[in-house]
Amino acid sequence: MSEEKPLKVSYSKQFVRDLTDLAKRSPNVLIGSKYITAIYCLLNRLPLPENYQDHALVGEWKGYRDCHIQGNLVLIYQYVIHDEFDELKFSRLNTHSQTALK
């Protein structure tokens, strides 16, 4: 990923639904330091701390990564390189079972 290019952020419809649901049922997670740290690192193209267990996904999620926010809560995201800009796509924010991860 090139640091010279601007970073565009996009959100899938499912991510927005996940975020809305999480805000209703567990709002403290979204203001917690682990979530804020993850978002900060991703937006600034920094590696996540080891305790986030950040790793590449396989199968239908090939090309994406996931990191553990809290307990079974995972954030699925993808960096995409374009000619004029880089893109950070937020895809899911839910439990392993809800995201169909094993």
C-alpha positions, -999 to 999 in steps of 0.1 A, spaced: 0 0 0 14 34 -10 14 60 17 15 89 -8 -19 82 -22 -51 93 -4 -71 67 15 -107 64 7 -129 47 33 -160 27 23 -186 7 42 -207 -23 30 -244 -21 37 -240 -51 59 -212 -33 79 -236 -4 85 -263 -28 97 -238 -46 120 -226 -12 134 -262 0 140 -271 -33 157 -240 -32 179 -246 4 188 -281 -6 201 -271 -38 220 -236 -30 232 -228 7 227 -198 6 251 -179 -16 226 -179 12 201 -164 37 225 -140 11 240 -103 14 235 -99 -18 215 -124 -7 188 -110 29 187 -74 15 185 -83 -8 156 -100 19 136 -71 43 143 -45 18 132 -64 9 100 -71 45 90 -34 54 96 -21 22 78 -4 10 110 -1 -26 120 -26 -38 146 -12 -49 180 -7 -87 182 -36 -91 207 -60 -82 178 -51 -115 161 -52 -97 127 -49 -123 99 -58 -129 62 -90 -148 55 -95 -177 30 -123 -192 11 -152 -168 2 -134 -141 22 -101 -144 4 -85 -110 0 -100 -98 33 -86 -96 68 -102 -99 102 -92 -88 136 -107 -95 170 -121 -65 187 -135 -80 219 -143 -116 227 -160 -132 197 -165 -98 179 -145 -95 147 -140 -67 122 -136 -78 86 -119 -53 63 -100 -51 31 -73 -27 16 -77 -22 -21 -50 -5 -42 -63 17 -70 -42 39 -94 -52 72 -79 -60 62 -43 -60 33 -18 -93 21 -3 -101 7 31 -133 -13 29 -151 -22 61 -172 -52 54 -185 -68 87 -185 -61 124 -201 -91 142 -194 -124 158 -177 -153 140 -209 -172 137 -228 -142 123 -201 -135 97 -199 -172 87 -163 -174 98 -151 -207 113 
